């Protein structure tokens, strides 16, 4: 081994012993020469294998249950009322549509289904309708885990969702505390951080991720990863910006393939026990290196995203076959 390989191996040993990497060590991973990416992916895969010995990949699906007209000004999002973007705008869909979304998820082979709402925070009436839908999904005994993403929910709403059968709540920090204020001004990073703490307080599983390629620095990426380590988040969706015409980030820089692989590896080293999910932008940003990314991660979002189409599901099934991986099917 040369000096760089030795250093990466030392960080690998820290990760499998669940010793936290510091900021400089995490930055080292992101700044390593592209020549070492295959070795880095190999070590990240070994970390995943150490904490997740089953060779499984989970498929997760979502429903855009309430779309557009959002009061928030997130610069990456097509659903903000501040931007003119080519999306459909509608209020929260009826219960039967949310149930049908779960059925479609099962047909795709998804093991997890997330009901997603636009807006800063779901209203009490919306929470009631979601809980009704969750109960109906449970009554139908559909073989799928149900999650909800409905903004900065209060403790009462979280408890209602938990009682209905929801096990996990998604609420993304999106980026570091420092960079967040450059992409959102209508609410604070601290609002989101406190929501994650409330989710944990009521005993729900946490799902919180980020978007990369918005113009953030490597330092921002590391700060986000270390925040998730501090919070001990259970699931981390990794999204790569898909620039949307009409948003302030329509000409954002994005990420290169090697850069994306290093980001994924850094999250695996810093959050070795977390489920890493390849989500928005994986098709455009990973391209021919999709398989390498999947070796380091636990899940793929399938069937499309909030306002954009996704990858052909047949390609994801073929990917699992090529990797000799099983599709995760267990239900909580």
Buried (B, 14 or more C-beta within 10 A) or exposed (E): EEEBBEBBEEBBEBBBEEEBBEEEBBBBBBEBEEEBBEBBBBBBBBBBEBBBEEEBBBBBBBBBBBBBBBBBBBBBBBBBBBBEBEBEEEEBBEBEEBBBBBBBBBEBBBBBBBBBBBBBBBBEEBBBBBBBBBBBBBEEEBEBBBBBBBBBBEEEBBBBBBEBBBBBBBBBBBBBBBBBEBBBEEBBBEBBBEBBEBBBEBEBBBBBBBBBBBBBBBBBBBBBBBBBBEBEBBBBBBBBBBBBEEBBBEEBEBBEBBBBBBBBBBBBBBBBBBBBBBBBBBBBBBEEBBEBBBBBBBBBBBBBBBBBEBBEBEEBBEBBEEEEBEBBEEEE
